[in-house]
């Protein structure tokens, strides 16, 4: 419901009228806009900037 109302900005009537297939399709399309995984060079830069610490608590 949070996804339907907050992200998709559907009204109650529109949200409850959606089929599970329509909701799944809308959620997949929304996640694809995020850009997917970072490129290898971007990931290497982040790993250098924010290295793992041996002091992490598990």
C-alpha positions in Angstrom: 0.0 0.0 0.0 2.8 2.4 0.8 4.3 1.7 -2.6 0.9 2.2 -4.4 0.0 5.4 -2.5 3.5 6.9 -1.9 5.5 6.0 -4.9 2.9 5.4 -7.6 0.8 8.3 -6.2 -2.5 6.3 -6.8 -5.8 7.1 -5.2 -7.4 4.5 -3.0 -9.8 3.6 -5.9 -7.0 3.3 -8.4 -4.8 1.3 -6.1 -7.5 -1.3 -5.2 -8.6 -1.5 -8.8 -5.1 -2.6 -9.9 -4.6 -6.3 -10.6 -1.6 -8.1 -9.0 0.0 -8.2 -12.5 -0.4 -4.4 -12.9 1.1 -3.8 -9.5 4.1 -6.1 -10.2 4.6 -4.4 -13.6 4.6 -0.9 -12.0 7.0 -2.0 -9.3 9.4 -3.5 -11.8 9.3 -0.4 -14.0 9.9 1.8 -11.0 13.0 -0.1 -9.9 14.5 -0.2 -13.4 14.6 3.7 -13.3 17.0 3.5 -10.4 19.8 2.7 -12.7 20.7 -0.8 -11.5 24.1 -1.7 -10.1 27.0 0.8 -10.0 29.8 0.5 -12.6 33.0 -1.3 -11.6 34.9 2.0 -11.5 32.3 3.6 -9.3 32.3 0.7 -6.9 36.1 0.7 -6.7 36.0 4.5 -5.9 33.4 3.9 -3.2 35.4 1.1 -1.7 38.5 3.3 -1.6 36.5 6.2 0.0 34.7 4.1 2.5 36.9 1.1 3.3 35.6 -1.8 5.5 36.8 -1.6 9.1 38.1 -4.5 11.2 36.2 -2.9 14.0 32.7 -3.6 12.6 30.4 -5.2 15.1 28.6 -8.3 13.9 
